[in-house]
Amino acid sequence: MSAKRSVLLVDDHPVALAGLRLLLEKHRLFRVCGEARDVTAARHLVGELQPEFIVLDLRLGGRDGIELVEDLHALHPAAQILIFSSLDEERYAKRTLRAGARGFVAKDRELDEVRAGLERLAGGDYAFSTLVQRALFDAAAGGGAADPLEELSDRELQIFRLLGEGKSTYDIAEGLHLGVKTVGTYRERLKEKLKLKSARELEDAARDYYEREERAAVLRDRK
């Protein structure tokens, strides 16, 4: 019998980690080679263990993790990344695909779909839901309803979300290791792209977005 294929689990929720470990520990194809609960540990273990697959939550420490997907993909391009997250699947799946992920399973789905997703990746396929595949096809064909947030870059969406959390320009600059003027430039771009007239309108829109995302994430986590 050939050796089982290695999977690194990255999630900051102990219950989620325990469920994933239980799901995979007796699987005929996979074995859990390690677990990480924060960004630093994830980067370290990917470099050390060189896993064949990574199951990754996007909300480590409460932040969206598009940059982490990019980092892990750059550290170990051969690893196939499956996102397992409570963030909105339609909003984030396309961004994670661009960052290097090959699949996305929403946390409101049955846990067994993670197993099915890994099996699809192991078979050389992608693992996105029919809903996301349809959205990707619509985008490629130039169809679908226009959504201003889809026009934002990953960094712009990240800063928009941080503004929604109530972070100041200085806090965002410090947290993302950017200059204060750079964050100010991003704020201006956000106002322009979202057709907002003032800093107050931008902050109100960001807060509304963040609160909607958080409410939806809580509901998905409870399912």
N, C-alpha and C positions, 0 to 999 in steps of 0.2 A: 504494500500500500504506500502511495507517495506521501511525502510530508504535508501536513496541513499548512495552509497559507496564513501568514501572520496579519493580525488586525490590531491596530492601536486605537483605543477608545479615548476620546477627548470630550469631557463634559464636566461641568462643575456641580452637578446634582448627584449626590451619592445614590439616590434611588434609581436614577436613570442608568448610572454605571452598573449597579447591581443587576438591573434587568437585562442590560445588554450582555453582561458577562454570562448570566444564566442562559440567555438565548443562544450564545455561541459556544459555550464550553463543551457541549457534546455534539457539535456540528461535525459532519463528516469532512467538510472542506476547510474549515477555519479554526484558528486558535487565537485567543487573546494574548498578545505579547507584551502589553503594557497599558497603563491608564494614566491620563494626565487631567488635572483639574484646573489648570490655568495656562496662560499663554506661554510663560517661560518654560514650564515643564513640557508642554507640547512640542516646542521647538527643540528642546534638548533631546527628548525621546525619539523624535523623528530622525534626528541626526545620529543618535546612538544605535537605535534598533533597526532603522531602515525597513519599516513595515511595508508589506505589499498593499495593504488597505488601511485607510483612516476613516473612522466614523467620528464626525466632528459636529459639535454644537456651536452655533454662531453667536450665542449669547454668553460667552464666558465673562464673568464679572459684570454682567448687565450691558455689555457693549456688543454691537454687531461685529462680526468677525471676517468681513471680506478681506481685509489686509492679512489676517492670519492664514486664510486659504492661499493667498498669493505667496506668502512667506513659506508655507509648508510645501507648496508645489515647487517653489524655487529650490528649497533645500533638498528635496527628494522627488524629482519629476516622475519617477517610475511608480510612486505610490498613487493608488486610485482613491480619491476622496469622495466619501458619501456624506452629505450633510444630513444631520438629524436635528431639527430645530423647531422651536415654536414661533419663530419669525414668519411673517407672511410668505407663503410659498410662491405665489404669483409675483410678488414684489422682488424677492431675493433670488429665486432660482436662476434667472438669466444672468444675474450679476455673479453668482457663484460659479456658473458655467464659464463665464469669461475669465474668472480668477484661477480656474484650474480644476474645479470639482467636476465629477462625472455623474452625480446623482443627487437627489434631494428627497428626503422623506420627512413629511410634517409630523410633529409630535402628537397631533390628534389622531393619527392613524394607528392601526394595530402594530404592536412592536414587531410582530412577525414580518412586517413589510421591510424592516431593516435587513433581515435575513434574505428576503427575496431580492432586495436591492443589491446586496453584496453578491448574490449568485448571478445577477444580471451583469454586474461589473466583471466578475470572474469569467463570464462567458464572452467578454469583449463588447458588451452593449452599454448603453447609458441607462440610468435609472431615474427618470423623471415621470411624474404622473401624466395622465392623458390631458388633464387641464393645462399643465405647464407646456407640454408638447404643442398643444393647439395654440397657446399664446406665442410660443416661439415661432411657429409656422406663420401666424398672422403677422408678427413683427417682420419676419423675413420677406413676406409678400407685400408689406406696406399697408396691411389692413389692421383692423381693431380700433377701438376707441382711443383717442389721444389722452395721455395722462402726463401732465407737466412733470411729475416726479420721475418719470421714466427718462426724461431728458437730462437729469442730473447725473454727473459723474459719481463714481463710488465715493470719492472724497467729499464732494458736495453733499451727498445724501448723509454721509457720516456727520458732517458738521451741522447739517440741518437737524439731525436727530439729537445731537448734543445741545443745540440751542433749545430744543424742545424739553430737554431734561432740566433746563434752567441754568446751563453753564454760561459763564461770561466769556467774552472774547479772550481775555487773558487766561482763563481756566482751560479753554479749548487749545489755545496756543501751547500752553505748558504741557497738557496731556498728550498732544499729538506731536510735540517737538517741532512746532512751527513758529515762525515769527508772528507777532501780534498784527503787523501790517499785512502779512499773508492771509491770516484769518479774516481781516477786514476786507480784503479783496474778494475772498470767497463769499462773504456776506453780501457784497454788492452784486456778485454774479447770481446769487440765489434770488435776490430781489428782482433782478432783470429777468431771469428764466421763469420765475413764478409770477411775474407781473404784479409785484407788490411795491407800494409807493414809499414805505417808511420802515425804519428799524422796528418800530412797534408792530406793524403789520407782519413783518417777517417773524418776529418772536411769537406772536399770537398763532400764526399758521404753523410754526414749528411745534409749539406746545400742543395744539390740537392734533397734529399728526402723531406726536409721541404718545399722547394719551390714548388715541385710538389703537395704535400698535400694541401698547401695553395691555389694554383691556382685552384685545383679541388674543394676545399671547397667553394671558392668564386663563382665558376660556379654553384655549387649546391644551394648556398644561393640565387642566382639570379633567379633560375627557379620558 
